[in-house]
Amino acid sequence: MKNFALSVVLILFALEIFSQCANDSNIYRFDYAGHSYEVVMEMQIWPDAAACALERGGYLVDISSQAEQDAVFDAIISGAGVSPTYTTISNGGGIAYVWIGATDNETEGTWLWDGDNDASGTNFWTGEGANGAGTGAAIGGAYINWGGAGSGIPNEPDDYGAGQDCGAIGLTGWPSGTTVLGDTGEWNDIQGTSLCYYVIEYDYILAINENTDAGMVLYPNPAANELQIELPMPGTYLIKVFDPKGSLIMQQNSEAIALIDISSLATGVYFVEAVGELNFRGSFIKQ
């Protein structure tokens, strides 16, 4: 999934207005190594968390190094201030967890980073840890942080009980009050129907450009075939349209009032940038 080399600046108010799967007041944002992340403090089952991540233009976090693991865990506990006891997951040893993008939903025992839940992704682990069949192994030297890994032998994933097909970060050791199977910050496989907070990762930096006037008007919004753009300052502009992943998909030169053909675009949320003497940004929904 980390195959985008983007430095696209997206305007946050667009995400807040048009991505209603999460309330912005319940989100803590941070940046690490050229990527943005969001700790979403709303409890969702794993498939719904992945769907919201995709709707917002990201995916459930893919953790590929100890440094990234440390950054994500510190953001959860210190940045977002998530209580280590905010919930109790009985099928995960009676502690609290936060969803990540690891899953073996597609093929039991084949763990993928599949944070957008499209049944594809990087296979980083196969099999079960020592608390299960003991057949597990990292693929190609991939970073893993399964429960017990800090002590040298991963105990997880163990597929203990039905439906333990989704990965999550434990906020304390487990089973509750111990570190027998896993320690604080390590990963466990738990049932995807569990309700947990989650972390979204983006392949670019989410930021507000403070030099950008928010005076762009886009209508109708949602739009089906044509989109009218009106800018508050006369002049010539380069109009750019980006998809939710930050890829430039359309551009044209225009005056301050423009009509663009969007009939070929797929349904979804898009971002618009007007580049001129001043820059303006906005977003629209394609029906």
N, C-alpha and C positions, 0 to 999 in steps of 0.2 A: 503494500500500500504506500510505502514512503517513496514513491517514484515521481514526485512532482518537485521540480526545482523552481519554486515560485517565490516571488517577493511582492505579491499583490496586496495592496492595502484595501481592505473592505470596510465600509462604514458600519459601525456597530448599530446605529439606530435602525438600519434596514433589517438586521437580524432580529432585533427586539420586536419590530412591528410585524414582520412577516413570518417569523418562526415561532409559532405559539405553542409548540410542544414543551417549552420550558419557560418559566418566568425569569426574566433577567435579574430580578431581585434575589433569586435563589442560586445565582451563578457566581463563582469566583474564577477570574481569568488570570492566567500567567503565561509567560513565554519561556521557551528553553530551546537552544540550538536551532534558531530559525523557524521554530514551530510555535503555534499558540495552542493553549489547552484551556478547557473549562471544567471545573469541578461543579457538577450539577447536583444540588442538594434537594432533589425531589426523588422519591422512591418509585422505581419502575422495575418491571420484570426485564430480563435481559433483552428479549426481542424488541420491546418497546423502547428501551434505552438506545439500542442500535438504530432503530428507525428515527428517533429524535436526532441522534448524532448525524445521520445522513441528511435529514431535513435541514439541519443547520449548516451543512456544507462540510462536515467532518466525518469522523468515525470513532468508535470506542477505542481508547488508547492502545497503541502497539508499543510495548516496552522492550527495547532492544539492547539496553546496556544498564550497568549498575548506576551510572550517573543519571540516566533518565529515570530509573526506578526511584532514586533518592529525591530527585526534583519533584516527581509526581507525589510521592508519599509526604514530603515536607509540605507541599501545597495543600494536600488534603487536611493534614493535621494542624499545621501552623498558619498557612495562608487562609484557607477556608474556615478553619476552626471547627472542623467536624468532630463531634464527640465520639470517642472510641466505643461508646455504649449507646449510640443513637438508635440502634435497632438490635434485634437478636435473631439470628438465622439458625433455627434448630437443626437443619440438615447440614450445617457447617460447623458443628461443635459448640453452638450456643453463643457465638460472638457476632460482631458487626463487620460487614464487608462493603466494599465499593467495587462496582463492576469495571472490568477491563475488557479488551477486545478478543480475548482468547476463548476458543470454543472447539469442541469436537462434535458439534451437532450433526455435521454431514456424515462423518464416518467415526464410529466409536473408537477411541484411542488415538486418532489422528488429530492432533491439536494444531489449529490454524490461528494466525492473527487475521480475523475476519470481522473487524469491527463495524462493517456496514451490513453484515449478515446476508451476503450474496452467495454464500456457499463456496467461496474461493478465497485464497490468501496464502501467506507464507506458512508452510509446515515447519514448526520449530520444535516439536516434541511428539514422540510416538510411544504409546504404551502407558503403563501405570507405575506409580511410585511404590516404595517398599511397603506401604500400608495396604496396597492392593496386590496385583499379581507380581509386582517387582520386575516388570519387563521394560520399564520406561527408559528412554534415552533422548538427549537433546539431538537435534538434527544439524549436522554440519557445524558444530561448535556454537550453536545459537545460545544467546543469553537466556537463562531460566532462573526463576526465583520461587519455585514450588516449595510448599511447606516442608521444612527439614533440610532444604538446600544449604542453609547457613551452617548447619552442623555437619555437612559433608555428604549426606545421603538423602535425596528427596523422598519424602513419604507420600506426597501428593503428585499428581492426581490419583485418586484411588477408586473412583466410580462407586463410592459407597452409597448404595440405595439407588432408586430409580431417578433418572433424569439429571444426574450431576454432570452436565455437559457444558457448563459455562464457567469462565475463570473470573476470580475476584480477589482483591487485596484484602487480607485480614487486618483489622485495625488493632487487634491484640493477639496473643498466642491462643492456640486452641488444642484440645477442647478447653472450654472456658476455665480460666484460672490456672492453666498449665501451658507448657510449650511442647507437649509430647509429640504432636503431629506437625505443628507449625508455629513460627514465632511472629511477632509483630512485623507487619509489612510484607510478609511472604504471601504467596498465592495459594488458593485452594480451588478445587472444582466443587461447585454447589449447583443446586437445581436452578434452572433458568427461570422458573416461576417464582423465585424468591424476590422480594421487594428490597431494592438497594439504591443508594446514590450511585453516580457513575461519572467517569471522566471522558471527555471528548477531546480528540486531538485534531488539529488542522495542519495541513502541509504548507502553511504560510502564516504570516503574522497578521493577526486581527488588530487593527488600530484605527484611531480617529485621526485624520489629517486636519490639524487645527488651522491650516491655511485654506481650508475648503469651506466656502459658503454653502449652507444647507438650503439654498433657495430654489433648487431644481423642482419643477412640477412635472409629473408624469401622469397621463390619463389617456383613456380610461385605465383603471387599475383595480382589479385584474383586467387584462387585455387579451383579445383573441387573435387578431390579424394585424392591426396597426396600432402603434403607440405614438402619441403626441408628446413632444418634449418642449417645455418652455423654460427659458433661462432668464434670470433677472437683469442681466447686463447684455446689451447689444454687442455683436462681434461675430467672428468666425471661430468655430469650435471643431475639434475632432471628437466625434461621439464614439465611445467604445462600449461594447456590451460584453460582460463576463458571465460565465456560468458559475454555479455555486462552488466549484473547486478552484476558481480563479483563472480559468483558461479564457483567453480572448477569443470570442467566437464571431464577432461582427464589429466593423467600424466604418464610419463615413464622415466626410466633411459636411458641416452644416452651419446655418445661421442660428440665431438665438431661439428661433421657433422652428422645430423640425418634426417631420413625420417619418417614422421608420417602419419598414415591413418586418414583422416578427412572425409571419404565418408559418415559417419553416421550423420555428423553435419548438422543442418538446415542452410539455407542461412542467411548470416549476418556477422557482424564484431566480431572478437574474439581477445583476448589478450593472449600473450605468455610470460612466464617467464622461464628463464633458471637459475637454482640455483646451484652454484658451488663455487669455490674459489673466483670468481667474479660473480656478478649477471648481467643478461642481460634481456631487455624487448623489445617487439615489438608487432605488431598486423598484422592481415591479414583479407582478405575478403573471405568468403566461398561462392562460386557460387551455 
